[in-house]
Amino acid sequence: MSKAHRHLVVDGSNIATEGRSLPSLHQLDEAVKAIASERSIDSITVIVDATFAHRIADSEKDVYEDAVNAGEIITPPAGVVGRGDAFILMVADKANAVVLSNDSFQEFHGEHDWLFEEGRLVGGKPIEHVGWVFVDRVPVRGPASRRAIREAKDGSSKRQASGRSRGRSSSKPAPAEPLGAPKKPPPTSAVAKPDPPAKKSKPRAQAKQQTKRRSEPEALNEPMTFLSFVTNYSIGSDVEGVVERFSSHGCYVRAASAQCYLPSKSMGDPPPTRARDVVSQQQSVTVRVVSLDAERRGINVELVDVGSVVGEGASHQPNQPNARSASVDDSVGEAHHTRSRTQVATKKASKKAAPKKAPAKKAATATSSARATKAAAKKAPAKKKAAKKK
């Protein structure tokens, strides 16, 4: 940390949730102590969002209240624009401080361009058997960042244009000519020239550029958050999370610091009409990783179990979306075994009913022996007649 920046502002909600589905006050305390021992810091300000107290464990709530009352932890004022992130950046900008967070604050890149200065943003991650590791970061630019910078430039250009229109003209008025003096023709340079023809706009090119901007996929997670999730969890893994918000066809779950999408069709069989019929906001759930979208850094999950609403103590019966499919599989398997036994019995019966070929051979043998006896009987008289003649 440079000598010019000896004040540290900690994004408490982000650091306390790193590698976890729910924030931990104990993990936040360890991170603050670790960075204070490693870097030269004069003062530290820890800021958490308004929901932090409702998401930590019950055993940590008394310690949290004591820290807030002692001024060790600060929460933003109620109704602040931009939630806690805007308040964190305002404090860091005013104190010329360094920010400890794994977030890139893309929505505020147009307003706080100092985030891209060297040493103004630090990230941290706890590693087993090693402890906390802190590294200098550069904010990640994305669609939200480009939009914020563009809006900031458009706003500044409009303010400059309005300021010029209100300013005074620098040209001095021409001196008055005496009465009766002949009028002089205006100089050649003063003759007004016709304005050049305006260039035709290119609506097609603009439309293509706007379409290209809309088609750019907006990333759902930060690169470091997405990489940490895919490192610890693979497709088919179960992970604990909390329902953050709802969409038209499902809801978003915050699991292991990453934002996961849980569609309504993956909440049961048959699927519910609305996701609100199965889960509630800030409710703990167990989900299973179904697929990963590397381009949008998206994570699709399916519902495995439903827990209690965080901070309210309301319990729900665990959802068993696969119960029906299991019973269907059992019935299909039983029908398959029954059909197999029936086919085997039918084959055995057909074998028993088939005529035996052995009697046919015996009949043929009896017929041939009868013919041989008749032939012998016919030859016998002929021998007797021959004996009489002799």
Secondary structure, 3 states (H helix, E strand, C coil): CCCCCCEEEEEHHHHHCCCCCCCCHHHHHHHHHHHHHHCCCCEEEEECCCCHHHHCCHHHHHHHHHHHHCCCEECCCCCCCCHHHHHHHHHHHHHCCEEECCCCCHHHCCCCHHHHCCCCEEEEEEECCCEEEEEECCCCCCHHHHHHHHHHHHHHHHHHHHHHHHCCCCCCCCCCCCCCCCCCCCCHHHCCCCCCCCCCCCHHHHHHHHHHHHHCCCCCCCHHHHHHHHHHCCCCCEEEEEEEEEECCEEEEEECCEEEEEEHHHCCCCCCCCHHHCCCCCEEEEEEEEEEECCCCEEEEEEEEEEEECCCCCCCCCCCCCHHHHHHHHHHHHHHHHHHHHHHHHHHHHHHHCCCCHHHHHHHHHHHHHHHHHHHHHHHHHHHHHHHHC
